[in-house]
Amino acid sequence: LTLRGYTNSCQQLLISFLLSFKIAHYMKIPPRITFSMLLICSIIASIVHYITAMYLLNNIPNICTHKNLLWKCLRVEASFTSSVIWGVVGFDKTFGVGSIYYPLLFGLLIG
């Protein structure tokens, strides 16, 4: 679950960097300046995210629990549910021959 979170985060960051490099290229900004600015901004954003997360975790009681309905952390629950579906249940039981979702695989051939 942790690996999935890190890989997702790195993938989104890489896509954002590539988009920024492309826009900077179109605007004729030198690549070294673009890279250094993206690096500095990433470091600043990481520090701000860490400080914000630590503040929220230390100052809000029952954060990310079912006792506090205002701070439920839905992404964590969705990621956990997805991990259970694909890790415990597995692909064969969900889409294998004889399962209720098996006919959906033929949609890939048709569509």
GULO-334650 format. One record per residue (C-alpha): residue in three letters; x, y, z. Coordinates in Angstrom, 1 decimal, always signed. Layout:
BEGIN
rec type=ala&u=X&v=Y&w=Z
...
This chain:
BEGIN
rec type=leu&u=+0.0&v=+0.0&w=+0.0
rec type=thr&u=+2.9&v=+2.3&w=+0.8
rec type=leu&u=+4.6&v=+1.5&w=-2.4
rec type=arg&u=+1.5&v=+2.2&w=-4.4
rec type=gly&u=+1.2&v=+5.6&w=-2.8
rec type=tyr&u=+4.8&v=+6.5&w=-3.5
rec type=thr&u=+4.6&v=+5.3&w=-7.1
rec type=asn&u=+1.4&v=+7.2&w=-7.7
rec type=ser&u=+2.9&v=+10.3&w=-6.2
rec type=cys&u=+6.1&v=+10.1&w=-8.2
rec type=gln&u=+4.2&v=+9.4&w=-11.4
rec type=gln&u=+2.0&v=+12.5&w=-11.0
rec type=leu&u=+5.0&v=+14.6&w=-10.1
rec type=leu&u=+6.9&v=+13.4&w=-13.2
rec type=ile&u=+3.9&v=+14.2&w=-15.5
rec type=ser&u=+3.7&v=+17.7&w=-13.9
rec type=phe&u=+7.4&v=+18.2&w=-14.5
rec type=leu&u=+7.3&v=+17.2&w=-18.1
rec type=leu&u=+4.3&v=+19.5&w=-18.7
rec type=ser&u=+6.2&v=+22.3&w=-17.1
rec type=phe&u=+9.3&v=+21.6&w=-19.2
rec type=lys&u=+7.2&v=+21.6&w=-22.4
rec type=ile&u=+5.6&v=+24.9&w=-21.6
rec type=ala&u=+8.9&v=+26.4&w=-20.7
rec type=his&u=+10.4&v=+25.2&w=-24.0
rec type=tyr&u=+7.5&v=+26.8&w=-25.9
rec type=met&u=+8.2&v=+30.1&w=-24.0
rec type=lys&u=+11.9&v=+29.8&w=-24.8
rec type=ile&u=+13.0&v=+29.6&w=-21.1
rec type=pro&u=+16.4&v=+27.9&w=-20.8
rec type=pro&u=+16.2&v=+24.4&w=-19.5
rec type=arg&u=+18.7&v=+25.0&w=-16.7
rec type=ile&u=+16.6&v=+27.8&w=-15.2
rec type=thr&u=+13.4&v=+25.7&w=-15.6
rec type=phe&u=+15.0&v=+22.7&w=-13.9
rec type=ser&u=+16.4&v=+24.8&w=-11.0
rec type=met&u=+13.1&v=+26.6&w=-10.4
rec type=leu&u=+11.2&v=+23.3&w=-10.5
rec type=leu&u=+13.7&v=+21.8&w=-8.0
rec type=ile&u=+13.4&v=+24.7&w=-5.7
rec type=cys&u=+9.6&v=+24.8&w=-5.9
rec type=ser&u=+9.5&v=+21.0&w=-5.2
rec type=ile&u=+11.6&v=+21.4&w=-2.1
rec type=ile&u=+9.5&v=+24.2&w=-0.8
rec type=ala&u=+6.2&v=+22.4&w=-1.5
rec type=ser&u=+7.6&v=+19.2&w=+0.2
rec type=ile&u=+8.4&v=+21.2&w=+3.3
rec type=val&u=+5.0&v=+23.0&w=+3.4
rec type=his&u=+3.2&v=+19.7&w=+2.9
rec type=tyr&u=+5.1&v=+18.0&w=+5.7
rec type=ile&u=+4.5&v=+20.9&w=+8.1
rec type=thr&u=+0.8&v=+21.0&w=+7.2
rec type=ala&u=+0.4&v=+17.2&w=+7.6
rec type=met&u=+2.2&v=+17.2&w=+11.0
rec type=tyr&u=+0.1&v=+20.1&w=+12.2
rec type=leu&u=-3.1&v=+18.4&w=+11.2
rec type=leu&u=-2.1&v=+15.0&w=+12.7
rec type=asn&u=-1.0&v=+16.6&w=+16.0
rec type=asn&u=-3.8&v=+19.1&w=+16.5
rec type=ile&u=-7.0&v=+17.5&w=+15.2
rec type=pro&u=-8.4&v=+14.7&w=+17.5
rec type=asn&u=-9.4&v=+11.4&w=+15.9
rec type=ile&u=-8.2&v=+12.5&w=+12.5
rec type=cys&u=-8.7&v=+9.7&w=+9.8
rec type=thr&u=-11.0&v=+7.7&w=+12.1
rec type=his&u=-14.7&v=+7.0&w=+11.9
rec type=lys&u=-15.2&v=+9.0&w=+15.1
rec type=asn&u=-14.5&v=+12.3&w=+13.4
rec type=leu&u=-16.8&v=+12.5&w=+10.4
rec type=leu&u=-15.3&v=+15.9&w=+9.2
rec type=trp&u=-11.8&v=+14.4&w=+8.7
rec type=lys&u=-12.3&v=+10.9&w=+7.2
rec type=cys&u=-9.4&v=+10.5&w=+4.8
rec type=leu&u=-11.4&v=+9.0&w=+2.0
rec type=arg&u=-8.3&v=+8.5&w=-0.3
rec type=val&u=-6.8&v=+6.2&w=+2.3
rec type=glu&u=-10.1&v=+4.2&w=+2.6
rec type=ala&u=-10.4&v=+4.0&w=-1.2
rec type=ser&u=-6.8&v=+2.8&w=-1.6
rec type=phe&u=-7.3&v=+0.2&w=+1.1
rec type=thr&u=-10.5&v=-1.1&w=-0.5
rec type=ser&u=-8.8&v=-1.3&w=-3.9
rec type=ser&u=-5.9&v=-3.2&w=-2.3
rec type=val&u=-8.3&v=-5.7&w=-0.7
rec type=ile&u=-10.2&v=-6.3&w=-3.9
rec type=trp&u=-7.1&v=-7.0&w=-6.0
rec type=gly&u=-4.9&v=-8.5&w=-3.3
rec type=val&u=-7.4&v=-10.7&w=-1.3
rec type=val&u=-10.1&v=-11.4&w=-3.9
rec type=gly&u=-7.8&v=-11.3&w=-6.9
rec type=phe&u=-8.4&v=-11.0&w=-10.6
rec type=asp&u=-9.5&v=-14.6&w=-11.2
rec type=lys&u=-12.3&v=-14.5&w=-8.7
rec type=thr&u=-13.5&v=-11.1&w=-10.0
rec type=phe&u=-13.1&v=-11.6&w=-13.8
rec type=gly&u=-12.3&v=-15.3&w=-14.2
rec type=val&u=-14.4&v=-17.9&w=-16.0
rec type=gly&u=-17.6&v=-18.4&w=-14.2
rec type=ser&u=-17.6&v=-15.1&w=-12.3
rec type=ile&u=-20.4&v=-12.6&w=-12.7
rec type=tyr&u=-18.1&v=-10.0&w=-14.3
rec type=tyr&u=-16.6&v=-12.5&w=-16.9
rec type=pro&u=-18.7&v=-11.2&w=-19.8
rec type=leu&u=-17.3&v=-7.7&w=-19.3
rec type=leu&u=-14.0&v=-8.9&w=-20.7
rec type=phe&u=-15.6&v=-9.3&w=-24.1
rec type=gly&u=-16.3&v=-5.6&w=-24.1
rec type=leu&u=-12.6&v=-5.1&w=-24.7
rec type=leu&u=-12.8&v=-7.1&w=-27.9
rec type=ile&u=-15.9&v=-5.3&w=-29.1
rec type=gly&u=-15.0&v=-1.8&w=-28.1
